Amino acid sequence: DVGRQTIDRQVDSVCPYCGVGCQLTYHVKDNRIQFVEGRDGPANHGRLCVKGRYGFDYVNHRQRLLTPLIRKADAPKRPEMDMDYDNPLRDFREASWEEALQYAADGLKKVLDSRGPAGLAGFGSAKGSNEEAYLFQKLIRTGLHTNNVDHCTRLCHASSVAALLQMVGSGAVTNPVADVDKCEVIVLIGSNPTSNHPVAASFFKNAARAGKTLIVMDPRKTDIARHAHHFLQFHPDTDVAMLNAIMHAVIELDLVDKAFIEQRTEGYEALKQHLQEYTPERMAPICGIPAETLYEVARIYASSKGSMIFWGMGVSQHVHGTDNVRCLIDLALISGQVGREGCGLHPLRGQNNVQGASDVGLMPMVYPDYQRVDNQDARHRFEALWNTTLDPDPGLTVVEIMHAILDGEIAGMYIMGENPAMSDPNLNHARQALASLEHLVVQDIFMTETAHYADVILPASAFPEKTGTFTNTDRNVQMGRQAIDPPGQARQDLEIILAMAERLNLNWDYNGPQDVFNEMRRAMPSIAGITWERLKKESSVTYPCRKEGDPGQPVIFQERFLRADGKAALVPAHYSHADELPDDAYPCILITGRQLEHWHTGAMTRRASVLNNLEPQPVAMLHPEHLQQIGVQSGQAIILRSRRGEITTRVRSDSGVTPGQVFLPFCYYEAAANLLTNEALDPDGKIPEFKFCAVQVEPA
Ligand code: SF4
């Protein structure tokens, strides 16, 4: 109450962390956030997790970038990470905005002149607003003339989007999380929502307590499994074997929805034929789940009045991630569990705006609204809208761009709000690539590991310092409002992109995010009906919303799928293995992921005092028997080594992993998990295999 009496103002906004998109209120005094409360948004109904409630004081951290910076002439870039975390600005000198912007643009233009558009690339951010992401991809496409533009969707749900676009014609969820109130069965696979989507997890737990059947499938037993009626701890890397066996059982038990298959899908006979060999009896020893359990789960899922499937990156981050998702879509389609309330498919999106950044075309193969760059009609539409000529070929994805740098094909990059020097797989390779760029422009709020390799750094705005729209996992377009001013000379990201565009000879005329949003409405039929005024008034509108006054559609595919003939495609998936299997030299399996208190590469949460006090240092989770076997106790240190790198970290006993598995969060720069991970890619989604590689474990 004392806090309430002393605040200057309250600002309604959205949480900057995960894709659940909880609405919150900032309580502000003297340009500082004093505390945060949840408000009644469609995704949270007042609830917040520890990150949303306490993870805000990173904005005041002493390491905020306050002035533009240019690399000192005598500070060469070294591939190995030699950043001095106590003095991270060591290699840089302060510059004026005018000097920094001109230097940033001139360096990119120089590469453009010497190598052409193929010599350039850009990474945008799923943490920025829709308007920032839209303008960033437009700048790369129209100012640098390349489709080499991507963002961290490539590292989380690119395989989900690839499968969904192929089979049902839309890369987003079919139903919101809130539909768990209307379903009978919830299947949660490859997801640790208690840590990664905590408020959504609270609704799953409530639903389980209210009598819904919760089925959890995961190689690692996490907190949510305590609430499950059935927990399937399948062997890592065997998703396709297990899911194909469940589908086989659905067919064998005659639980398919024949009318739905007949009227709304194509390819059933080929799928049925393909599934014949995947009997539960044959797949049981492969996936580690008894055949009778596979039959039972098939019966529960397919015979209920409404079953929903939620999945996370345990499904998507594999070289067979797209096949994993194809199985989930096939299962839902043959069971008729799509196209109405209380059923459907829901990839739980990671970052707060990864859905929106993907929707607005921050990807190398599509323009806004997933209109393909190699579709001539789409290209002509965007050439007319943007008054330019566009590259007709899809660009390179995140990891492909790193390879292209080392192959000497790409020499200049503009990176806004991403941290590939921590988030990419095989970091020694990624850092070598970043260090070898002729010109790297980084726009960020902190001196990140990626900014360490920059030639010029543009100090940007944190989430509460700007206004814009953000799209959550439920397809809710929500208004984030500015609560405080950026510190020092830091500027709003939109303002920086516009200043860069001007110096790249783009004749743009936007007077703030509202103007950008209005152009997005013209570019994107899916949000054409959403007005800025309505967003200001209602804070959240669900797309598709094609005409003004349209209430929006929380549930899609009620009558037709978004493919040309309106039918969904059933696509068989073959069981295949991870790229790097354990062997005598590297006998253990590494699984990377997140912790409740930290977010992605830790740039924000490790500078948020409450969160960092709760989880202050790197830690790996190993089964107690495994620890006993190597003679290490909880709290002691181990060395983890893969064919690509080595780290030292403390350990924690965790009976949720099986002996021989290691779970490692990727947010700690002191023990960067991605020094170990494998950059092998899923052929369709181009997503790296973060969820499986071979490692050695030994006491430190
Ligand atoms: Fe923020 Fe996600 Fe937590 Fe909600 S669940 S408060 S959106 S981190």
Boltz pocket constraint, residues with backbone or C-beta under 6 A from the ligand:
constraints:
  - pocket:
      binder: B
      contacts: [[A, 15], [A, 16], [A, 17], [A, 18], [A, 19], [A, 20], [A, 21], [A, 22], [A, 44], [A, 47], [A, 48], [A, 49], [A, 50], [A, 51], [A, 52], [A, 53], [A, 196], [A, 197], [A, 198], [A, 199], [A, 200]]
      max_distance: 6.0
